[in-house]
Amino acid sequence: MRTIRTVSELREALAPERRAGRSIGLVPTMGFFHGGHLSLMRSARAECDVVVVSLFVNPTQFGPNEDLATYPRDEERDAALAEEIGVDVLFAPSLDEVYPVGFTTTVSVHGLTEVLDGHPARRGQGHFDGVTTVVTKLFNMVQPDRAWFGQKDAQQALVIKRLVRDLDIPVTVEIAPTVRDADGLALSSRNVYLSPEERERALALSRALQAAEQAVAAGERDAGTVLAAARSELDARGVEPEYIELRSADDLSPAARVDGRTLLAVAARVGRARLIDNTVLGGA
Ligand code: AMP
C-alpha cells in the first residue's frame, strides 16, 4: 500500500491503472478506522481492481462548536488496518492540498440537507455543504468508478446520491449496511468519547430503533405509535434525543405512516459524543 499526499502524485499513480482498464474504487473517510470503515474497504477490495481510501478530517463539515480539534486521529494505525485489507492507496492529503489559499467554491445540495442533521438548529446545511464540496473534490481527484458510503449516515448517503445524479458525476455510489457492536451500538469514531457508563446509555439509540422495528413487525403503521415505542427506550435510559423522526427513505419527506420504505433516524448527545443511528422500516 502506498500513502499519497498530493493530487498530482495521486493522478500519476492512477492514470496507468485507468488506461489499462482497471476499475477504481474509492472509500472516503475521516480516519480512526473501525469495523464500519473496514467493511466498506472490504467491499471495495472485493469488487474493484484498485482500491483508494481517502483519509481527511474535513474541517468544513464541522460547525464552530463541534469536535474538529479533538476528533480522534491515528494515521499509523489506520494505515496498518487498510494495508491488512489490501487497500492499494491511502490518500491522506494535507489541509492546504485540499483547500489551497484562494479556495472559494461550495457545492450545495438543497432540500435533503435542510432536515434532520441539516436543520438550522442542529448541524445545519453548512455541514452538508462541507461534505458535498469535499466529496465532489475527492471524486474529481480520484475519478473512481465506484465509491462506498455507509448507511450509518443515511442522510449523507441520500445527499451524495443526489449530488452524483444532479451533477452527472460518472461514479456508482454503493451504500453498505451499518456495522454494529455485538450489543447493537453502531460503530463510530466518536464512540471513543464515551465512558463505560455513557456507552451503556448510548445503547438507547439502537434499542429505540429495535423497538420501532418490533412495533412495525407486529403490524403497527401509525407514525406516532411507532415513534412512541422508540422514545420509550430513550426515556428508559434518560437519553433526550436531538431528533427522532420518521421520513421517506427515498426523499426524506415526513412520514405519517410506515407505508413503504420509511427511515427512522435518531440523533442524541451522550456525554461529549453526538451520536446518530437509523433503520429503514417497512421496506420490501
Ligand atoms: P467517517 O470516517 O465517519 O466520515 O465515515 C466514513 C464512511 O464510513 C462513511 O461513508 C460512513 O457512513 C461510513 N461508516 C461510518 N460508520 C459506519 C458503520 N458503523 N457502519 C457502516 N459504515 C459506517
Residues whose N, C-alpha, C, O or C-beta is under 5 A from the ligand:
A	BS01	AMP	P28 T29 M30 G31 G36 H37 W148 F149 G150 Q151 K152 D153 A176 P177 T178 V179 A186 L187 S188
